[in-house]
C-alpha cells in the first residue's frame, strides 16, 4: 500500500503532540502488549525472570522508549523516503533478534494493536478512523521491513548451515 500525503500529515501532527510524553507513552505501549499477550513477557530477557512490576523495570523503560520512538519516527520518514528509513545495520539487527526470539506474524499484530491503543489514548478526541488508518499503514510498512529482514536472515542461516 501507499502511504499518502494526508496520512503523513496525520502521523506527523500526532507525533508532535505525543513527543513530550514519550517515556509515559512507551511504558503504556509495552504494558498494553503484556496485557494483550501476557506470554510475551518471556520474549524479553529483562522481564523473563523478573517478578518486578514491568513499569518499575529500568531496562523495560529504556527498551520501550527506543521501540516506541523508532516506530513513530520511522512512520514520519515513510513518505519522504518512500520506504521505512532505518539504518541498515539496525534493520539487520532487528531482523536477527526477532528471528532468534521466534517472533511470528501474530506477534506483530499484538504490537500493532498496542501501538494503536496507546496513540488513541494519547490523542483523545483528536483520534479518528483516518488517524487509525494512517498509523496502521505506517506500522504495517515497518513490520514488513522487519519481516523481510527476518526472511533474509533465515535464508542466510540456512545457506551457511548447508
C-alpha positions in Angstrom: 0.0 0.0 0.0 0.9 3.6 -0.4 1.4 6.0 2.5 -0.5 9.1 1.3 0.4 12.7 1.9 -2.7 13.1 4.1 -1.7 10.1 6.2 1.8 11.6 6.6 0.3 14.8 7.9 -1.9 13.0 10.4 1.1 10.9 11.7 3.4 14.0 11.9 0.8 16.1 13.7 0.0 13.4 16.2 3.7 12.5 16.8 4.3 16.2 17.5 1.5 16.1 20.1 2.9 12.9 21.7 6.7 13.7 21.7 6.8 15.3 25.1 5.2 12.2 26.7 7.4 9.5 25.1 8.5 7.9 28.4 5.0 7.5 29.7 3.5 6.5 26.4 6.3 4.0 25.8 5.6 2.3 29.1 1.9 2.3 28.3 2.6 0.8 24.9 4.6 -2.1 26.4 2.2 -2.6 29.3 -0.6 -2.9 26.7 1.5 -5.5 24.8 1.8 -7.5 28.0 -2.0 -7.1 28.8 -2.9 -8.4 25.3 -0.4 -11.2 25.3 1.0 -12.0 28.8 3.2 -14.8 27.4 5.2 -12.1 25.6 6.9 -11.4 28.9 9.1 -14.5 28.2 10.4 -13.0 25.0 12.2 -10.2 26.8 15.4 -11.2 28.7 15.0 -8.4 31.1 11.4 -9.4 32.0 11.6 -13.2 31.8 12.9 -14.0 35.2 11.6 -10.9 37.0 8.6 -10.7 39.3 9.0 -6.9 39.3 6.1 -4.8 38.0 7.1 -4.1 34.4 6.6 -0.4 34.9 9.3 -0.4 37.5 11.8 -2.2 35.4 14.5 0.3 34.2 15.6 -2.0 31.2 12.0 -2.2 30.1 11.6 1.6 30.3 14.7 2.1 28.2 13.7 -0.6 25.6 10.1 0.8 25.4 11.3 4.3 24.7 13.6 3.0 21.9 10.9 0.9 20.3 8.2 3.5 20.5 10.4 6.3 19.2 11.7 4.2 16.4 8.2 3.1 15.3 6.9 6.7 15.4 10.0 8.2 13.7 10.0 5.5 11.0 6.4 6.4 10.3 7.3 10.0 9.8 10.0 9.3 7.3 7.9 6.9 5.2 6.6 9.3 2.6 9.7 11.4 2.4 11.9 8.4 1.8 9.2 6.2 0.1 10.3 3.4 2.4 11.0 2.6 6.0 14.0 4.6 6.8 16.0 2.8 9.5 19.8 2.4 9.3 20.5 -0.9 7.5 22.6 -2.1 10.5 19.6 -1.5 12.8 17.2 -3.3 10.4 19.6 -6.3 10.2 19.8 -6.3 13.9 16.0 -6.2 14.3 15.6 -9.0 11.8 18.1 -11.1 13.6 16.8 -10.5 17.1 13.1 -11.1 16.0 14.1 -14.3 14.2 16.1 -15.6 17.2 13.2 -14.8 19.6 10.8 -16.7 17.4 8.6 -13.7 16.5 5.8 -14.6 14.1 3.1 -12.7 12.3 0.6 -12.7 15.2 3.2 -11.1 17.4 3.4 -8.2 15.0 -0.4 -7.8 15.2 -0.3 -7.6 19.0 2.3 -4.9 18.8 0.2 -3.0 16.2 -2.9 -3.2 18.4 -0.9 -2.0 21.4 0.5 0.9 19.4 -2.8 2.0 18.1 -4.4 1.8 21.6 -1.6 3.8 23.0 -1.8 6.5 20.4 -5.6 6.6 20.7 -5.3 7.2 24.4 -2.7 9.8 23.9 -4.6 11.8 21.3 -8.0 11.6 23.0 -10.6 13.4 20.9 -8.1 14.1 18.1 -8.2 10.3 17.3 -10.2 9.3 14.3 -10.6 6.4 11.9 -8.3 8.3 9.4 -5.7 8.6 12.2 -6.0 4.9 12.9 -5.6 4.0 9.3 -2.5 6.3 8.9 -0.7 4.8 11.9 -1.8 1.3 10.9 -0.3 1.7 7.5 2.9 3.2 8.9 3.3 0.3 11.3 2.5 -2.3 8.7 5.3 -1.0 6.5 7.7 -1.0 9.4 6.7 -4.6 10.3 7.0 -5.6 6.6 10.6 -4.3 6.6 11.5 -6.2 9.7 9.8 -9.4 8.4 11.7 -9.1 5.1 15.0 -8.8 7.1 14.0 -11.9 9.2 13.5 -13.9 5.9 16.9 -12.8 4.7 18.5 -13.7 8.0 16.7 -17.1 8.0 17.9 -17.7 4.4 21.4 -16.8 5.3 21.4 -19.1 8.2 20.1 -21.9 6.1 22.7 -21.3 3.5 25.6 -21.3 5.9 24.4 -24.5 7.7 24.3 -26.5 4.4 
